[in-house]
Amino acid sequence: MTVDSLTSCRGVDCHAHVFLHDLPMVEGRRYCPEYDATVDAYLAQLDSQGLSHGLLVQPSFLGTDNRFLLQALAASPERLKGVVVVDSAISMAELDRMEAEGVVGIRLNLIGATPADYLGEEWLSLYRELARRRWHLEIQRSVADLADFLPRLIETGVTLVIDHFGLPKEGELTPGLPDHQRFLTLLSSPQLWVKVSAPYRSGATLEQSRRSLAVLRQAMGNDQRLIWGSDWPHTRFEHVADHAAQTRRMRELLLSPELIEQVMIHNPRRLLQL
């Protein structure tokens, strides 16, 4: 990002996907899109909502083939950063190349996976390398068992970003539930961040999201590790969500101009090295 782009930051959407429906896709995928989500279409969404920057996250159905995402970053390097999906054996040279192209993190979508498979020494070594590079590790997994493996990840020094409020199956984060409380206790760590995004993936109402936000703020002790993402193009939920509605929902959730500025501008600047 240039100095000009930094000073002109008007808001960062920290979770979106780009793809074409006819790209090669991984076997065993849970979803197969029948439409295209191009970088031009995404930038138009940002423009329509007055947002200046975005974070593109590799969709799970494309696996470790990050070529389309990297092409999107190259199309608008002054506005976009990226999060990729990789194998644990990825080379330092490949990480260097991705870093030069605007990548700032890797993603673990652990829905339907076994978290223990990502705690071997090769993976832990990669997380330590991410910490050295100041990249982050994005995790999609239900809050029900996050506390079972997050401490091992915290030990590596890597910054961790939990997707979509932690995907509480109950619709909201509730301190009275033991699994939720175990996760909330970990949020005192300065390495743990949370995306207040995609409430529809947990079936959450606006009031439930507000209660979850209040719980997160109390557990963290500050507002400096919260970020927001539209989740565009809302895969599997295209019929109930769009970018404009999610941006409005964000403002209804955060309410105060000060908190909106913190979550939309100041926090992502630090996390994404803008």
Secondary structure as GFF3:
##gff-version 3
##sequence-region A 1 274
A	DSSP	alpha_helix	3	7	.	.	.	ID=ss1
A	DSSP	beta_strand	12	16	.	.	.	ID=ss2
A	DSSP	alpha_helix	39	48	.	.	.	ID=ss3
A	DSSP	beta_strand	53	57	.	.	.	ID=ss4
A	DSSP	three_ten_helix	60	62	.	.	.	ID=ss5
A	DSSP	alpha_helix	67	75	.	.	.	ID=ss6
A	DSSP	beta_strand	80	84	.	.	.	ID=ss7
A	DSSP	alpha_helix	92	100	.	.	.	ID=ss8
A	DSSP	beta_strand	103	109	.	.	.	ID=ss9
A	DSSP	three_ten_helix	115	118	.	.	.	ID=ss10
A	DSSP	alpha_helix	121	133	.	.	.	ID=ss11
A	DSSP	beta_strand	136	140	.	.	.	ID=ss12
A	DSSP	alpha_helix	146	155	.	.	.	ID=ss13
A	DSSP	beta_strand	159	162	.	.	.	ID=ss14
A	DSSP	three_ten_helix	164	166	.	.	.	ID=ss15
A	DSSP	alpha_helix	178	186	.	.	.	ID=ss16
A	DSSP	beta_strand	192	195	.	.	.	ID=ss17
A	DSSP	three_ten_helix	199	202	.	.	.	ID=ss18
A	DSSP	alpha_helix	206	220	.	.	.	ID=ss19
A	DSSP	beta_strand	226	227	.	.	.	ID=ss20
A	DSSP	alpha_helix	243	254	.	.	.	ID=ss21
A	DSSP	alpha_helix	257	261	.	.	.	ID=ss22
A	DSSP	pi_helix	262	266	.	.	.	ID=ss23
A	DSSP	alpha_helix	267	272	.	.	.	ID=ss24
###
